């Protein structure tokens, strides 16, 4: 095992321990606050967010726009894949920040428009990152892996360990997946939508405040991509490291 790979294995071990931590008092308090915020938001906002999340995620899992032109890159070292992922994170953070500033400056209506736009940016980032690590998203199982990454990045601390286990034991998870023709039927859309909404509602509500939204939108979108980038990078690293171990190269 090379020095770089040894360092990455240690990083993944620290990340896994962090992900396994029990929900803190702050997490429990934040959940109560989030429930209160949800009750304050107009119903049309809830409906808009819910429909956007389901339609966008559903569309990216089956849409040719995301799949047909995506090709996994030629085999490369873990270091090269990580460098490619880092470049994607930088690029997508910038794109998301500019988009958030623009919609945030436009008040309530443009603030609403930011939800589906940002979600599309996130999903495209995940597809590109999968390719950087050599995974072929034309395989529906890889698209489900992307969905698990998305959920892990934005899920409640109370659900994190369950999702992490599915990712850590992906070979076993694959064995339980439905056939390609039915795989969308097994997705818990309600939980996925609620977790994602709970994660972003407070910040996005502030983004709709006139005169304040542009700054909040740019910063929030930057951080959202940063969070997703860290999670995606480590999840694809896990797959890569496990594959190298199986081949006896680590």
C-alpha positions as CSV (number, residue, x, y, z in Angstrom):
1,X,0.0,0.0,0.0
2,X,1.4,3.4,-1.0
3,X,1.7,6.3,1.4
4,X,-1.2,8.2,-0.2
5,X,-3.5,5.2,0.0
6,X,-2.5,4.6,3.6
7,X,-3.4,8.2,4.5
8,X,-6.8,7.9,2.7
9,X,-7.6,4.7,4.6
10,X,-6.9,6.6,7.9
11,X,-9.1,9.5,6.7
12,X,-11.9,7.2,5.8
13,X,-11.7,5.6,9.3
14,X,-12.0,9.0,11.0
15,X,-14.9,10.0,8.7
16,X,-16.7,6.8,9.5
17,X,-16.3,7.3,13.2
18,X,-17.6,10.8,12.9
19,X,-20.7,9.6,10.9
20,X,-21.4,7.0,13.6
21,X,-21.7,9.5,16.5
22,X,-24.9,9.6,18.3
23,X,-27.1,12.6,17.8
24,X,-26.1,15.4,20.1
25,X,-28.3,17.6,22.3
26,X,-27.9,20.3,19.6
27,X,-29.2,17.9,17.0
28,X,-32.3,17.2,19.2
29,X,-32.9,20.9,19.7
30,X,-32.4,21.6,16.1
31,X,-35.0,19.0,15.2
32,X,-37.6,20.7,17.4
33,X,-36.7,24.1,15.9
34,X,-37.0,22.7,12.4
35,X,-40.5,21.3,13.2
36,X,-41.5,24.8,14.3
37,X,-40.1,26.3,11.1
38,X,-42.0,23.8,9.0
39,X,-45.2,24.9,10.7
40,X,-44.5,28.5,9.9
41,X,-43.9,28.1,6.2
42,X,-46.8,28.7,3.8
43,X,-48.4,25.5,2.4
44,X,-47.5,26.5,-1.1
45,X,-43.8,26.5,-0.2
46,X,-44.1,23.0,1.2
47,X,-45.9,21.8,-1.9
48,X,-43.4,23.5,-4.2
49,X,-40.4,22.0,-2.4
50,X,-41.8,18.5,-2.2
51,X,-42.8,18.3,-5.9
52,X,-39.4,19.8,-6.9
53,X,-37.5,17.2,-4.9
54,X,-39.4,14.2,-6.1
55,X,-39.6,15.3,-9.8
56,X,-35.9,16.3,-10.0
57,X,-34.5,13.2,-8.2
58,X,-36.9,10.9,-10.2
59,X,-35.9,12.6,-13.4
60,X,-32.1,12.3,-12.8
61,X,-32.4,8.6,-12.0
62,X,-33.9,7.8,-15.3
63,X,-33.2,10.9,-17.5
64,X,-31.0,10.7,-20.6
65,X,-29.8,14.2,-19.9
66,X,-27.8,12.9,-17.0
67,X,-27.0,9.4,-18.2
68,X,-26.5,9.1,-22.0
69,X,-23.5,11.3,-22.2
70,X,-21.9,10.2,-19.0
71,X,-18.9,7.8,-19.4
72,X,-16.7,6.7,-16.6
73,X,-13.2,8.0,-17.1
74,X,-10.3,5.6,-18.0
75,X,-8.8,3.8,-15.0
76,X,-6.7,6.0,-12.8
77,X,-5.1,6.0,-9.4
78,X,-6.9,7.0,-6.3
79,X,-4.9,10.2,-6.1
80,X,-5.9,11.2,-9.6
81,X,-9.6,10.4,-8.9
82,X,-9.4,12.5,-5.7
83,X,-7.8,15.4,-7.6
84,X,-10.6,15.2,-10.3
85,X,-13.2,15.2,-7.5
86,X,-11.6,18.2,-5.9
87,X,-11.7,20.1,-9.1
88,X,-15.4,19.3,-9.5
89,X,-16.1,20.5,-6.0
90,X,-14.4,23.8,-6.6
91,X,-16.3,24.3,-9.9
92,X,-19.7,23.3,-8.6
93,X,-19.4,25.4,-5.4
94,X,-18.7,28.4,-7.6
95,X,-21.7,27.7,-9.8
96,X,-24.0,27.1,-6.9
97,X,-22.9,30.3,-5.1
98,X,-23.5,32.4,-8.2
99,X,-26.9,30.8,-8.7
100,X,-27.8,31.3,-5.0
101,X,-26.8,35.0,-5.1
102,X,-28.8,35.6,-8.2
103,X,-32.0,34.0,-7.0
104,X,-31.5,35.3,-3.5
105,X,-31.4,38.9,-4.7
106,X,-34.8,38.4,-6.4
107,X,-36.9,38.0,-3.4
108,X,-39.6,35.4,-2.7
109,X,-40.4,34.1,-6.1
110,X,-36.8,33.7,-7.3
111,X,-36.0,32.3,-3.9
112,X,-38.5,29.5,-4.6
113,X,-37.0,29.0,-8.0
114,X,-33.6,28.3,-6.3
115,X,-34.8,24.9,-4.9
116,X,-35.1,23.0,-8.1
117,X,-32.1,24.7,-9.7
118,X,-29.8,23.9,-6.8
119,X,-31.1,20.4,-6.6
120,X,-30.3,19.9,-10.3
121,X,-26.7,21.3,-9.7
122,X,-26.3,18.8,-6.9
123,X,-27.4,15.8,-8.9
124,X,-25.3,16.7,-11.8
125,X,-22.3,17.0,-9.5
126,X,-22.9,13.5,-8.1
127,X,-23.1,12.0,-11.6
128,X,-19.8,13.8,-12.6
129,X,-18.1,12.6,-9.5
130,X,-19.1,9.0,-10.0
131,X,-17.5,9.2,-13.4
132,X,-14.3,10.7,-11.9
133,X,-13.9,7.5,-9.8
134,X,-14.7,5.3,-12.8
135,X,-18.3,4.2,-12.0
136,X,-20.7,3.9,-14.9
137,X,-24.0,5.6,-14.1
138,X,-25.7,3.8,-16.9
139,X,-26.0,1.0,-14.5
140,X,-29.1,1.7,-12.4
141,X,-27.4,0.3,-9.3
142,X,-24.8,3.1,-9.5
143,X,-27.6,5.6,-9.8
144,X,-29.1,4.2,-6.6
145,X,-25.7,4.5,-5.0
146,X,-25.7,8.2,-5.9
147,X,-29.1,8.5,-4.3
148,X,-27.8,6.9,-1.1
149,X,-24.9,9.5,-1.1
150,X,-27.4,12.3,-1.6
151,X,-29.5,11.0,1.3
152,X,-26.5,10.5,3.6
153,X,-25.3,14.1,3.0
154,X,-28.6,15.6,4.0
155,X,-30.2,13.1,6.3
156,X,-31.1,13.6,9.9
157,X,-28.4,12.5,12.4
158,X,-31.0,10.0,13.7
159,X,-31.0,8.1,10.3
160,X,-27.3,8.5,9.4
161,X,-26.0,5.2,10.7
162,X,-28.6,3.2,8.9
163,X,-27.6,4.8,5.5
164,X,-23.9,4.6,6.3
165,X,-24.3,0.8,6.8
166,X,-25.9,0.4,3.4
167,X,-23.0,2.2,1.8
168,X,-20.3,0.5,3.8
169,X,-21.8,-2.9,2.9
170,X,-22.7,-2.0,-0.7
171,X,-22.1,-5.5,-2.1
172,X,-24.7,-6.8,0.3
173,X,-27.0,-3.9,-0.4
174,X,-26.8,-4.6,-4.1
175,X,-28.1,-8.1,-3.4
176,X,-31.3,-6.7,-1.9
177,X,-32.0,-4.2,-4.7
178,X,-35.0,-4.8,-6.9
179,X,-34.7,-5.5,-10.6
180,X,-34.1,-2.5,-12.8
181,X,-37.7,-2.3,-14.0
182,X,-38.9,-1.9,-10.4
183,X,-36.1,-0.1,-8.6
184,X,-37.8,3.3,-8.4
185,X,-40.7,1.7,-6.5
186,X,-38.6,0.9,-3.5
187,X,-37.5,4.5,-2.9
188,X,-39.1,6.1,0.2
189,X,-39.8,9.4,-1.4
190,X,-41.6,10.8,1.7
191,X,-38.6,10.3,3.9
192,X,-36.1,11.5,1.3
193,X,-38.1,14.7,0.8
194,X,-38.6,15.5,4.4
195,X,-34.9,14.9,5.4
196,X,-33.7,17.1,2.6
197,X,-36.3,19.8,3.3
198,X,-35.4,19.8,7.0
199,X,-31.8,20.3,6.2
200,X,-32.3,23.3,4.0
201,X,-35.5,25.0,5.1
202,X,-34.1,27.4,7.6
203,X,-31.4,28.8,5.4
204,X,-33.7,28.9,2.3
205,X,-36.3,30.8,4.3
206,X,-33.7,33.5,5.1
207,X,-32.7,33.6,1.4
208,X,-36.2,34.9,0.7
209,X,-35.7,38.0,2.9
210,X,-35.3,41.1,0.6
211,X,-31.9,42.7,0.9
212,X,-30.5,39.8,2.7
213,X,-31.1,36.9,0.4
214,X,-28.2,37.3,-2.0
215,X,-25.6,36.9,0.7
216,X,-27.4,34.1,2.3
217,X,-28.1,32.4,-1.0
218,X,-24.5,32.5,-2.2
219,X,-23.0,31.3,1.2
220,X,-25.6,28.6,1.7
221,X,-25.3,27.1,-1.8
222,X,-21.5,27.1,-1.4
223,X,-21.8,25.2,1.8
224,X,-24.4,22.8,0.6
225,X,-22.1,21.7,-2.3
226,X,-19.2,21.6,0.0
227,X,-21.1,19.2,2.3
228,X,-22.2,17.0,-0.6
229,X,-18.7,17.0,-2.0
230,X,-17.1,15.7,1.1
231,X,-19.7,13.0,1.5
232,X,-19.5,11.9,-2.2
233,X,-15.8,11.9,-2.2
234,X,-15.5,9.6,0.8
235,X,-18.3,7.3,-0.4
236,X,-16.6,6.8,-3.7
237,X,-13.2,6.4,-2.0
238,X,-14.7,3.6,0.1
239,X,-15.8,1.7,-3.0
240,X,-12.4,2.3,-4.6
241,X,-10.4,1.2,-1.6
242,X,-12.5,-1.9,-1.1
243,X,-12.0,-2.8,-4.8
244,X,-8.3,-2.4,-4.5
245,X,-8.2,-4.6,-1.4
246,X,-10.2,-7.3,-3.1
247,X,-7.7,-7.3,-6.0
248,X,-4.9,-7.5,-3.5
249,X,-3.4,-4.2,-4.4
250,X,-3.8,-2.7,-0.9
